[in-house]
Amino acid sequence: AREVAWERVEDLNTVLKVGDGVTVKIMSKDGERTYTILGEWDNDPALGIIANRTSLAANMLGRRVDESFDLPSGGVARIVSIQPLSEEIRAWMKVLPQANA
């Protein structure tokens, strides 16, 4: 997965694009959830990591903070924040076989 280049913290109006490694906080009627969108094959539900080709990620792509999108299970959610990858996620990525290729 490719990480978004974050030049400054205020750069949170970044539009989510395929291939971006970002952490997205969303709000729906079920509450707040945090997901990290990584590459096509990346997935770890315990860490909230989802692949960029999942229905959920695909519905978020192209959106900005405060924009709404449809949830795959029905209903609507709003993007609360878009953040760079956490240290925990970066550590997870370093142990992946493809990260060393």
C-alpha angles and dihedrals in degrees: 000000000000119000122228112250106242112197095171137004092246089064090097095119087080112137112236110247134183110275096024116131104217140143114233127194114203135186125211136157086277092059137256122331133178124215133179113214113208136154132324096273100034116113135151114151092189090062095037091247115154131178118250090240096060116111091245094053092042090055091052096047114105092024131115134208111298093020119122129226138181119264115227089232092053131272131066134277133191127221107242099180144353114210137175117259116288123238089251091058092044089053090049090052093051092061094053114107093229091052089068096048 
